[in-house]
């Protein structure tokens, strides 16, 4: 263990008192959070990034960050209305991936207007993802759990895409949708 990490052992009762979780997993870390990381638009070229428009559930955000890490997406860009990345439930759901994926909060309209990348948007009536030419770079927008992508962002999507529905469910969980999209993009990048 690095010398600059201070370790304190506590018993289960003490851990229960200092943790926000009902069933702590045996370890708790106290870390400094970065101050407002700055996104460089030039860093987006040559890769894919997930863009979240108003995702509200902390568990969904954490799972999306973990999924991005699994598939090698280096950054997740959030609208200001997206849940706080350092919410304890979000941090727990990342299962450590928060240390490997950069998370930014940006005005999405400004950002999407400034980039020269394909902008894919997960919508109900887009092109079938399995017939989509993802290319080698782009931004992939996922919307709010109940409202989808906001109207002011919808008109900036150059490539609307849909995960094909076979059964009768009305919608997919946003984190599940992110995983399906990341998997298909990753599969296409491997060709």
N, CA, C and O of each residue as an XYZ file, in Angstrom:
764
protein
N       0.853     -1.173      0.000
C       0.000      0.000      0.000
C       0.900      1.238      0.000
O       1.877      1.292      0.747
N       0.576      2.235     -0.837
C       1.388      3.455     -0.868
C       1.451      4.132      0.499
O       0.488      4.095      1.266
N       2.581      4.745      0.792
C       2.802      5.370      2.094
C       1.877      6.553      2.352
O       1.622      6.890      3.508
N       1.369      7.190      1.299
C       0.532      8.376      1.500
C      -0.931      8.035      1.802
O      -1.758      8.935      1.951
N      -1.252      6.756      1.892
C      -2.613      6.339      2.229
C      -2.642      5.954      3.704
O      -1.926      5.059      4.154
N      -3.493      6.661      4.436
C      -3.644      6.367      5.863
C      -4.748      5.345      6.026
O      -5.824      5.477      5.442
N      -4.475      4.327      6.822
C      -5.424      3.238      7.036
C      -5.815      3.193      8.513
O      -4.958      3.212      9.396
N      -7.114      3.132      8.764
C      -7.631      3.002     10.119
C      -8.568      1.812     10.148
O      -9.496      1.730      9.344
N      -8.336      0.904     11.054
C      -9.235     -0.235     11.200
C     -10.342      0.124     12.181
O     -10.102      0.727     13.227
N     -11.563     -0.263     11.814
C     -12.716     -0.044     12.688
C     -13.493     -1.345     12.774
O     -13.355     -2.224     11.924
N     -14.304     -1.454     13.804
C     -15.123     -2.661     13.909
C     -16.428     -2.456     13.125
O     -16.685     -1.360     12.626
N     -17.231     -3.482     13.019
C     -18.471     -3.413     12.233
C     -19.443     -2.366     12.758
O     -20.098     -1.682     11.971
N     -19.546     -2.233     14.070
C     -20.463     -1.239     14.640
C     -20.019      0.179     14.270
O     -20.847      1.032     13.948
N     -18.717      0.420     14.320
C     -18.205      1.742     13.938
C     -18.413      2.000     12.442
O     -18.761      3.110     12.039
N     -18.200      0.980     11.640
C     -18.405      1.115     10.196
C     -19.869      1.421      9.888
O     -20.165      2.244      9.021
N     -20.770      0.768     10.588
C     -22.201      1.035     10.403
C     -22.544      2.494     10.720
O     -23.401      3.085     10.062
N     -21.883      3.072     11.719
C     -22.164      4.460     12.117
C     -21.643      5.471     11.095
O     -22.280      6.504     10.884
N     -20.522      5.206     10.469
C     -19.928      6.208      9.569
C     -20.325      6.023      8.105
O     -20.109      6.920      7.290
N     -20.890      4.896      7.769
C     -21.302      4.641      6.388
C     -22.732      5.117      6.157
O     -23.554      5.102      7.073
N     -23.021      5.536      4.937
C     -24.392      5.912      4.568
C     -25.178      4.709      4.071
O     -26.370      4.826      3.788
N     -24.534      3.563      3.962
C     -25.181      2.361      3.452
C     -25.776      1.530      4.575
O     -25.250      1.524      5.689
N     -26.867      0.829      4.295
C     -27.457     -0.052      5.302
C     -26.595     -1.289      5.534
O     -26.545     -1.816      6.645
N     -25.923     -1.746      4.492
C     -25.063     -2.925      4.604
C     -23.698     -2.600      3.987
O     -23.445     -2.976      2.843
N     -22.809     -1.906      4.723
C     -21.490     -1.559      4.186
C     -20.704     -2.810      3.786
O     -20.875     -3.881      4.367
N     -19.857     -2.654      2.802
C     -19.130     -3.806      2.262
C     -17.767     -4.021      2.906
O     -16.931     -4.736      2.355
N     -17.536     -3.419      4.051
C     -16.309     -3.719      4.783
C     -15.182     -2.736      4.568
O     -14.136     -2.862      5.204
N     -15.357     -1.771      3.701
C     -14.313     -0.780      3.461
C     -14.964      0.553      3.139
O     -16.016      0.606      2.501
N     -14.340      1.612      3.580
C     -14.842      2.959      3.331
C     -13.634      3.825      3.029
O     -12.612      3.713      3.705
N     -13.732      4.684      2.028
C     -12.622      5.562      1.676
C     -13.060      7.013      1.779
O     -14.191      7.365      1.444
N     -12.160      7.829      2.240
C     -12.359      9.268      2.279
C     -11.344      9.856      1.304
O     -10.135      9.747      1.508
N     -11.849     10.480      0.245
C     -10.957     10.993     -0.802
C     -11.345     12.426     -1.149
O     -12.483     12.847     -0.941
N     -10.379     13.163     -1.680
C     -10.653     14.498     -2.200
C     -11.253     14.363     -3.588
O     -10.777     13.573     -4.403
N     -12.286     15.125     -3.851
C     -12.897     15.099     -5.175
C     -12.300     16.206     -6.025
O     -11.992     17.283     -5.516
N     -12.133     15.946     -7.330
C     -11.576     16.984     -8.196
C     -12.528     18.174     -8.301
O     -13.745     18.012     -8.213
N     -11.978     19.345     -8.486
C     -12.781     20.556     -8.618
C     -13.107     20.797    -10.086
O     -12.215     21.079    -10.885
N     -14.367     20.687    -10.435
C     -14.881     21.028    -11.759
C     -13.911     20.703    -12.899
O     -13.323     21.618    -13.476
N     -13.736     19.442    -13.231
C     -12.835     19.117    -14.338
C     -13.293     19.812    -15.620
O     -14.491     19.948    -15.870
N     -12.336     20.244    -16.420
C     -12.622     20.995    -17.639
C     -12.506     20.064    -18.835
O     -11.502     19.373    -19.009
N     -13.542     20.057    -19.648
C     -13.579     19.217    -20.841
C     -12.964     19.964    -22.006
O     -13.333     21.105    -22.285
N     -12.036     19.330    -22.680
C     -11.475     19.870    -23.912
C     -12.155     19.167    -25.078
O     -12.064     17.946    -25.210
N     -12.834     19.930    -25.920
C     -13.560     19.355    -27.051
C     -12.620     18.559    -27.953
O     -13.029     17.561    -28.546
N     -11.376     18.988    -28.060
C     -10.419     18.271    -28.924
C     -10.144     16.860    -28.411
O      -9.783     15.981    -29.194
N     -10.309     16.629    -27.105
C     -10.078     15.301    -26.531
C     -11.152     14.295    -26.940
O     -10.957     13.090    -26.781
N     -12.276     14.770    -27.461
C     -13.372     13.888    -27.836
C     -13.130     13.202    -29.178
O     -13.719     12.157    -29.454
N     -12.279     13.775    -30.001
C     -12.019     13.211    -31.329
C     -11.353     11.845    -31.222
O     -10.504     11.618    -30.360
N     -11.752     10.944    -32.109
C     -11.130      9.632    -32.199
C     -11.664      8.603    -31.224
O     -11.118      7.504    -31.131
N     -12.718      8.933    -30.494
C     -13.285      7.979    -29.537
C     -14.783      8.238    -29.397
O     -15.335      9.157    -30.002
N     -15.416      7.409    -28.589
C     -16.830      7.585    -28.276
C     -16.963      8.047    -26.835
O     -16.187      7.653    -25.965
N     -17.957      8.887    -26.601
C     -18.278      9.359    -25.256
C     -19.772      9.204    -25.042
O     -20.564      9.387    -25.968
N     -20.151      8.870    -23.827
C     -21.560      8.847    -23.466
C     -21.949     10.232    -22.978
O     -21.195     10.880    -22.251
N     -23.136     10.681    -23.384
C     -23.654     11.990    -22.989
C     -25.008     11.752    -22.323
O     -25.899     11.142    -22.913
N     -25.152     12.234    -21.097
C     -26.374     11.976    -20.327
C     -27.164     13.259    -20.146
O     -26.661     14.248    -19.613
N     -28.400     13.225    -20.597
C     -29.282     14.385    -20.555
C     -30.334     14.194    -19.465
O     -31.401     13.630    -19.710
N     -30.019     14.670    -18.258
C     -31.005     14.663    -17.179
C     -31.225     13.332    -16.494
O     -32.309     13.101    -15.958
N     -30.239     12.442    -16.487
C     -30.373     11.172    -15.767
C     -30.452     11.485    -14.275
O     -29.590     12.184    -13.742
N     -31.475     10.976    -13.602
C     -31.750     11.356    -12.223
C     -31.408     10.305    -11.171
O     -31.144     10.664    -10.023
N     -31.404      9.054    -11.514
C     -31.181      8.012    -10.522
C     -29.683      7.810    -10.301
O     -28.957      7.519    -11.252
N     -29.206      7.961     -9.056
C     -27.773      7.803     -8.796
C     -27.246      6.414     -9.153
O     -26.114      6.280     -9.620
N     -28.058      5.385     -8.936
C     -27.625      4.033     -9.302
C     -27.453      3.888    -10.806
O     -26.523      3.226    -11.267
N     -28.346      4.504    -11.571
C     -28.201      4.475    -13.034
C     -26.919      5.162    -13.468
O     -26.184      4.630    -14.301
N     -26.637      6.346    -12.912
C     -25.409      7.047    -13.291
C     -24.189      6.200    -12.960
O     -23.289      6.062    -13.788
N     -24.149      5.630    -11.760
C     -23.001      4.800    -11.390
C     -22.839      3.596    -12.293
O     -21.723      3.246    -12.676
N     -23.946      2.962    -12.633
C     -23.896      1.803    -13.531
C     -23.441      2.212    -14.922
O     -22.705      1.469    -15.571
N     -23.860      3.363    -15.387
C     -23.426      3.854    -16.704
C     -21.925      4.124    -16.699
O     -21.242      3.797    -17.669
N     -21.404      4.709    -15.636
C     -19.959      4.952    -15.535
C     -19.206      3.628    -15.533
O     -18.181      3.495    -16.201
N     -19.702      2.662    -14.796
C     -19.076      1.332    -14.753
C     -19.121      0.664    -16.133
O     -18.154      0.026    -16.549
N     -20.231      0.812    -16.827
C     -20.369      0.263    -18.182
C     -19.403      0.948    -19.141
O     -18.760      0.288    -19.956
N     -19.302      2.278    -19.043
C     -18.359      3.014    -19.893
C     -16.941      2.482    -19.680
O     -16.196      2.287    -20.641
N     -16.575      2.250    -18.437
C     -15.257      1.714    -18.111
C     -15.064      0.325    -18.726
O     -14.011      0.036    -19.294
N     -16.070     -0.521    -18.612
C     -15.988     -1.885    -19.143
C     -15.699     -1.878    -20.648
O     -14.887     -2.661    -21.140
N     -16.373     -0.987    -21.362
C     -16.235     -0.949    -22.816
C     -15.181      0.034    -23.305
O     -15.047      0.240    -24.511
N     -14.432      0.642    -22.395
C     -13.323      1.504    -22.794
C     -13.700      2.920    -23.189
O     -12.922      3.600    -23.858
N     -14.882      3.377    -22.788
C     -15.259      4.763    -23.033
C     -14.598      5.597    -21.929
O     -14.856      5.371    -20.747
N     -13.764      6.539    -22.301
C     -12.979      7.279    -21.320
C     -13.680      8.403    -20.616
O     -13.187      8.902    -19.604
N     -14.835      8.821    -21.132
C     -15.532      9.926    -20.497
C     -17.040      9.811    -20.621
O     -17.585      9.259    -21.576
N     -17.684     10.361    -19.604
C     -19.136     10.495    -19.573
C     -19.401     11.981    -19.362
O     -18.870     12.598    -18.439
N     -20.222     12.537    -20.224
C     -20.536     13.963    -20.165
C     -21.987     14.099    -19.719
O     -22.885     13.504    -20.315
N     -22.212     14.878    -18.673
C     -23.539     15.010    -18.076
C     -24.075     16.428    -18.236
O     -23.319     17.399    -18.209
N     -25.369     16.529    -18.401
C     -26.018     17.828    -18.352
C     -26.031     18.289    -16.895
O     -25.921     17.465    -15.987
N     -26.166     19.596    -16.664
C     -26.250     20.076    -15.284
C     -27.430     19.487    -14.511
O     -27.403     19.462    -13.281
N     -28.458     19.014    -15.205
C     -29.623     18.432    -14.529
C     -29.452     16.945    -14.212
O     -30.360     16.318    -13.667
N     -28.306     16.388    -14.548
C     -28.019     14.986    -14.210
C     -27.589     14.913    -12.745
O     -26.956     15.834    -12.227
N     -27.936     13.819    -12.092
C     -27.613     13.623    -10.673
C     -26.106     13.815    -10.450
O     -25.294     13.575    -11.343
N     -25.760     14.250     -9.247
C     -24.372     14.518     -8.871
C     -23.547     13.224     -8.874
O     -23.947     12.220     -8.285
N     -22.411     13.267     -9.535
C     -21.564     12.085     -9.665
C     -21.016     11.607     -8.324
O     -20.713     10.424     -8.171
N     -20.883     12.505     -7.352
C     -20.344     12.103     -6.052
C     -21.430     11.772     -5.040
O     -21.149     11.690     -3.844
N     -22.650     11.582     -5.490
C     -23.705     11.058     -4.639
C     -23.213      9.687     -4.146
O     -22.730      8.896     -4.956
N     -23.321      9.385     -2.857
C     -22.803      8.103     -2.350
C     -23.325      6.877     -3.107
O     -22.579      5.919     -3.314
N     -24.584      6.894     -3.518
C     -25.132      5.757     -4.259
C     -24.513      5.645     -5.646
O     -24.318      4.541     -6.153
N     -24.204      6.787     -6.262
C     -23.531      6.776     -7.563
C     -22.133      6.201     -7.414
O     -21.739      5.305     -8.159
N     -21.392      6.718     -6.453
C     -20.016      6.258     -6.231
C     -19.999      4.751     -5.987
O     -19.173      4.039     -6.557
N     -20.908      4.262     -5.142
C     -20.947      2.823     -4.857
C     -21.249      2.029     -6.123
O     -20.632      0.991     -6.362
N     -22.196      2.507     -6.940
C     -22.589      1.770     -8.139
C     -21.483      1.725     -9.192
O     -21.500      0.850    -10.059
N     -20.523      2.647     -9.135
C     -19.415      2.606    -10.101
C     -18.451      1.463     -9.799
O     -17.701      1.031    -10.674
N     -18.472      0.977     -8.570
C     -17.590     -0.134     -8.158
C     -16.121      0.141     -8.516
O     -15.405     -0.760     -8.952
N     -15.684      1.382     -8.330
C     -14.290      1.753     -8.585
C     -14.043      2.364     -9.953
O     -12.985      2.953    -10.178
N     -14.982      2.241    -10.865
C     -14.780      2.773    -12.223
C     -14.690      4.288    -12.250
O     -14.174      4.852    -13.215
N     -15.173      4.952    -11.229
C     -15.101      6.405    -11.176
C     -13.654      6.887    -11.198
O     -13.383      8.017    -11.604
N     -12.724      6.039    -10.766
C     -11.308      6.418    -10.780
C     -10.691      6.286    -12.174
O      -9.566      6.737    -12.388
N     -11.400      5.683    -13.115
C     -10.853      5.478    -14.464
C     -11.633      6.190    -15.566
O     -11.149      6.281    -16.694
N     -12.819      6.692    -15.266
C     -13.648      7.367    -16.264
C     -13.799      8.827    -15.856
O     -14.181      9.126    -14.725
N     -13.500      9.724    -16.773
C     -13.661     11.154    -16.508
C     -15.128     11.522    -16.660
O     -15.771     11.149    -17.641
N     -15.653     12.254    -15.685
C     -17.049     12.689    -15.725
C     -17.061     14.208    -15.723
O     -16.456     14.853    -14.867
N     -17.766     14.766    -16.707
C     -17.854     16.214    -16.867
C     -19.311     16.641    -16.821
O     -20.200     15.889    -17.221
N     -19.548     17.838    -16.338
C     -20.876     18.456    -16.384
C     -20.773     19.663    -17.309
O     -19.998     20.588    -17.066
N     -21.568     19.636    -18.371
C     -21.483     20.669    -19.401
C     -22.873     21.097    -19.855
O     -23.838     20.344    -19.722
N     -22.967     22.298    -20.384
C     -24.173     22.719    -21.074
C     -24.189     21.936    -22.380
O     -23.367     22.189    -23.261
N     -25.104     20.996    -22.515
C     -25.084     20.091    -23.668
C     -25.353     20.816    -24.977
O     -24.748     20.485    -25.996
N     -26.226     21.773    -24.970
C     -26.522     22.496    -26.208
C     -25.257     23.193    -26.726
O     -24.948     23.124    -27.915
N     -24.541     23.856    -25.837
C     -23.299     24.534    -26.215
C     -22.267     23.528    -26.715
O     -21.640     23.736    -27.754
N     -22.097     22.443    -25.975
C     -21.120     21.418    -26.351
C     -21.442     20.809    -27.708
O     -20.580     20.748    -28.585
N     -22.681     20.357    -27.883
C     -23.052     19.674    -29.117
C     -22.993     20.605    -30.321
O     -22.755     20.152    -31.441
N     -23.204     21.881    -30.107
C     -23.102     22.854    -31.193
C     -21.652     23.096    -31.589
O     -21.376     23.510    -32.715
N     -20.721     22.839    -30.669
C     -19.302     23.117    -30.913
C     -18.538     21.943    -31.511
O     -17.496     22.142    -32.136
N     -19.037     20.723    -31.332
C     -18.277     19.559    -31.797
C     -18.553     19.262    -33.271
O     -19.610     19.588    -33.812
N     -17.585     18.649    -33.878
C     -17.707     18.237    -35.287
C     -17.714     16.716    -35.384
O     -17.100     16.139    -36.281
N     -18.408     16.080    -34.461
C     -18.486     14.623    -34.400
C     -19.912     14.183    -34.684
O     -20.844     14.970    -34.520
N     -20.096     12.939    -35.106
C     -21.451     12.412    -35.207
C     -22.101     12.400    -33.817
O     -21.463     12.041    -32.827
N     -23.358     12.790    -33.759
C     -24.102     12.804    -32.502
C     -25.232     11.792    -32.626
O     -26.211     12.014    -33.338
N     -25.078     10.677    -31.921
C     -26.075      9.607    -31.911
C     -26.999      9.841    -30.722
O     -26.540     10.211    -29.641
N     -28.284      9.630    -30.915
C     -29.224      9.798    -29.823
C     -30.116      8.581    -29.709
O     -30.701      8.140    -30.698
N     -30.225      8.032    -28.500
C     -31.075      6.864    -28.257
C     -32.525      7.334    -28.135
O     -32.905      7.974    -27.155
N     -33.315      7.007    -29.140
C     -34.723      7.412    -29.201
C     -35.580      6.199    -29.548
O     -35.058      5.147    -29.916
N     -36.889      6.351    -29.431
C     -37.780      5.227    -29.723
C     -38.014      5.001    -31.216
O     -38.401      3.902    -31.614
N     -37.791      5.999    -32.034
C     -38.102      5.861    -33.454
C     -36.920      6.197    -34.358
O     -37.079      6.864    -35.380
N     -35.739      5.732    -33.976
C     -34.549      5.975    -34.789
C     -34.225      4.785    -35.666
O     -35.047      3.889    -35.855
N     -33.018      4.790    -36.197
C     -32.535      3.683    -37.021
C     -32.115      2.519    -36.120
O     -31.539      2.724    -35.052
N     -32.403      1.335    -36.551
C     -32.059      0.089    -35.850
C     -30.555      0.090    -35.559
O     -29.756      0.279    -36.476
N     -30.157     -0.118    -34.298
C     -28.726     -0.026    -33.971
C     -27.882     -1.057    -34.724
O     -26.714     -0.805    -35.020
N     -28.466     -2.208    -35.031
C     -27.670     -3.236    -35.696
C     -27.416     -2.899    -37.156
O     -26.593     -3.546    -37.803
N     -28.104     -1.904    -37.681
C     -27.874     -1.435    -39.049
C     -27.149     -0.090    -39.060
O     -27.031      0.540    -40.111
N     -26.670      0.347    -37.916
C     -26.033      1.661    -37.796
C     -24.543      1.563    -38.086
O     -23.853      0.684    -37.570
N     -24.059      2.475    -38.914
C     -22.630      2.627    -39.140
C     -22.113      3.595    -38.080
O     -22.240      4.810    -38.228
N     -21.542      3.063    -37.034
C     -21.090      3.885    -35.911
C     -19.839      4.684    -36.246
O     -19.571      5.708    -35.617
N     -19.075      4.228    -37.228
C     -17.811      4.893    -37.517
C     -16.804      4.639    -36.406
O     -16.858      3.611    -35.730
N     -15.888      5.577    -36.222
C     -14.805      5.405    -35.242
C     -14.862      6.404    -34.095
O     -14.041      6.344    -33.179
N     -15.834      7.333    -34.137
C     -15.919      8.343    -33.086
C     -17.326      8.914    -33.037
O     -18.078      8.845    -34.009
N     -17.662      9.478    -31.892
C     -18.968     10.112    -31.790
C     -19.406     10.305    -30.352
O     -18.755      9.854    -29.409
N     -20.523     10.986    -30.216
C     -21.160     11.194    -28.936
C     -22.469     10.423    -28.940
O     -23.208     10.458    -29.924
N     -22.763      9.728    -27.849
C     -23.968      8.908    -27.755
C     -24.814      9.469    -26.606
O     -24.433      9.383    -25.439
N     -25.973     10.045    -26.963
C     -26.824     10.701    -25.972
C     -27.896      9.752    -25.466
O     -28.576      9.081    -26.243
N     -28.031      9.709    -24.152
C     -29.111      8.977    -23.485
C     -29.871      9.973    -22.628
O     -29.271     10.846    -22.001
N     -31.189      9.845    -22.601
C     -32.009     10.832    -21.924
C     -32.480     10.419    -20.548
O     -32.148      9.349    -20.038
N     -33.260     11.298    -19.972
C     -33.869     11.134    -18.666
C     -34.731      9.876    -18.623
O     -35.354      9.504    -19.618
N     -34.759      9.228    -17.463
C     -35.477      7.967    -17.305
C     -36.952      8.043    -17.698
O     -37.483      7.074    -18.241
N     -37.615      9.143    -17.446
C     -39.043      9.242    -17.740
C     -39.375     10.090    -18.954
O     -40.398      9.876    -19.604
N     -38.510     11.059    -19.263
C     -38.804     12.017    -20.323
C     -37.991     11.805    -21.593
O     -38.328     12.364    -22.637
N     -36.937     11.015    -21.525
C     -36.073     10.833    -22.692
C     -35.165     12.041    -22.892
O     -34.883     12.789    -21.955
N     -34.720     12.214    -24.117
C     -33.841     13.335    -24.462
C     -34.683     14.600    -24.562
O     -35.760     14.590    -25.158
N     -34.193     15.686    -23.979
C     -34.954     16.932    -23.966
C     -35.083     17.522    -25.371
O     -34.192     17.345    -26.201
N     -36.184     18.221    -25.638
C     -36.421     18.786    -26.977
C     -35.292     19.698    -27.458
O     -34.979     19.704    -28.649
N     -34.677     20.467    -26.559
C     -33.614     21.381    -26.986
C     -32.338     20.653    -27.400
O     -31.476     21.238    -28.056
N     -32.212     19.394    -27.025
C     -31.066     18.586    -27.423
C     -31.422     17.711    -28.622
O     -30.563     17.411    -29.451
N     -32.669     17.310    -28.712
C     -33.124     16.405    -29.774
C     -32.768     16.928    -31.165
O     -32.392     16.146    -32.038
N     -32.881     18.238    -31.382
C     -32.616     18.763    -32.731
C     -31.131     18.809    -33.080
O     -30.781     19.151    -34.210
N     -30.248     18.472    -32.138
C     -28.812     18.433    -32.403
C     -28.319     17.014    -32.701
O     -27.130     16.806    -32.943
N     -29.219     16.057    -32.683
C     -28.859     14.666    -32.975
C     -28.767     14.483    -34.485
O     -29.719     14.757    -35.215
N     -27.621     14.021    -34.938
C     -27.455     13.765    -36.381
C     -27.812     12.327    -36.749
O     -28.125     12.042    -37.905
N     -27.766     11.421    -35.771
C     -28.020     10.008    -36.016
C     -28.928      9.438    -34.925
O     -28.426      8.935    -33.920
N     -30.250      9.502    -35.097
C     -31.141      8.890    -34.109
C     -31.082      7.367    -34.230
O     -31.186      6.823    -35.330
N     -30.916      6.692    -33.112
C     -30.811      5.224    -33.120
C     -31.793      4.627    -32.125
O     -32.170      5.255    -31.136
N     -32.199      3.388    -32.417
C     -33.152      2.682    -31.578
C     -32.659      1.273    -31.304
O     -32.172      0.585    -32.202
N     -32.789      0.852    -30.059
C     -32.564     -0.544    -29.710
C     -33.862     -1.256    -30.060
O     -34.915     -0.899    -29.533
N     -33.812     -2.257    -30.938
C     -35.056     -2.876    -31.406
C     -35.835     -3.546    -30.275
O     -35.274     -4.260    -29.445
N     -37.129     -3.296    -30.270
C     -38.017     -3.905    -29.281
C     -38.707     -5.101    -29.920
O     -39.255     -5.009    -31.018
N     -38.667     -6.215    -29.215
C     -39.329     -7.433    -29.695
C     -40.539     -7.743    -28.830
O     -41.565     -8.191    -29.340
N     -40.434     -7.513    -27.542
C     -41.519     -7.814    -26.605
C     -42.444     -6.631    -26.398
O     -42.530     -5.747    -27.250
N     -43.133     -6.613    -25.276
C     -44.156     -5.617    -25.032
C     -43.783     -4.510    -24.068
O     -44.617     -3.644    -23.804
N     -42.568     -4.491    -23.526
C     -42.180     -3.447    -22.577
C     -42.203     -2.079    -23.252
O     -41.877     -1.949    -24.432
N     -42.593     -1.066    -22.488
C     -42.658      0.297    -23.019
C     -41.297      0.930    -23.188
O     -41.098      1.738    -24.095
N     -40.347      0.574    -22.323
C     -39.041      1.225    -22.368
C     -37.994      0.328    -21.724
O     -38.309     -0.696    -21.118
N     -36.731      0.744    -21.874
C     -35.606      0.084    -21.225
C     -35.036      1.020    -20.171
O     -35.103      2.240    -20.326
N     -34.487      0.479    -19.124
C     -33.748      1.259    -18.147
C     -32.589      1.947    -18.866
O     -31.967      1.351    -19.746
N     -32.295      3.190    -18.502
C     -31.263      3.958    -19.190
C     -29.884      3.309    -19.054
O     -29.092      3.369    -19.994
N     -29.581      2.699    -17.923
C     -28.284      2.041    -17.763
C     -28.195      0.788    -18.629
O     -27.134      0.487    -19.177
N     -29.293      0.062    -18.755
C     -29.324     -1.108    -19.638
C     -29.149     -0.654    -21.083
O     -28.409     -1.273    -21.847
N     -29.827      0.420    -21.452
C     -29.694      0.960    -22.809
C     -28.250      1.357    -23.093
O     -27.729      1.086    -24.175
N     -27.605      1.999    -22.121
C     -26.205      2.388    -22.297
C     -25.333      1.166    -22.551
O     -24.456      1.196    -23.415
N     -25.570      0.093    -21.805
C     -24.779     -1.128    -21.976
C     -24.968     -1.732    -23.367
O     -24.001     -2.162    -23.996
N     -26.195     -1.765    -23.838
C     -26.471     -2.330    -25.163
C     -25.798     -1.488    -26.246
O     -25.186     -2.028    -27.167
N     -25.913     -0.177    -26.135
C     -25.292      0.708    -27.125
C     -23.771      0.584    -27.092
O     -23.134      0.487    -28.141
N     -23.187      0.587    -25.898
C     -21.728      0.447    -25.782
C     -21.253     -0.881    -26.361
O     -20.219     -0.935    -27.027
N     -21.997     -1.940    -26.113
C     -21.616     -3.258    -26.632
C     -21.640     -3.262    -28.155
O     -20.729     -3.801    -28.783
N     -22.672     -2.667    -28.757
C     -22.751     -2.657    -30.216
C     -21.662     -1.783    -30.822
O     -21.067     -2.148    -31.836
N     -21.397     -0.636    -30.213
C     -20.317      0.223    -30.707
C     -18.987     -0.505    -30.596
O     -18.196     -0.499    -31.539
N     -18.735     -1.129    -29.459
C     -17.487     -1.865    -29.242
C     -17.322     -2.993    -30.252
O     -16.234     -3.209    -30.787
N     -18.425     -3.713    -30.507
C     -18.383     -4.809    -31.491
C     -18.013     -4.274    -32.869
O     -17.230     -4.899    -33.585
N     -18.561     -3.137    -33.245
C     -18.270     -2.547    -34.545
C     -16.850     -2.017    -34.638
O     -16.243     -2.064    -35.708
N     -16.311     -1.514    -33.533
C     -14.939     -1.017    -33.532
C     -13.933     -2.160    -33.674
O     -12.809     -1.941    -34.126
N     -14.327     -3.374    -33.293
C     -13.439     -4.537    -33.379
C     -13.341     -5.104    -34.788
O     -12.465     -5.925    -35.060
N     -14.214     -4.687    -35.679
C     -14.208     -5.233    -37.057
C     -13.011     -4.763    -37.840
O     -12.855     -5.125    -39.006
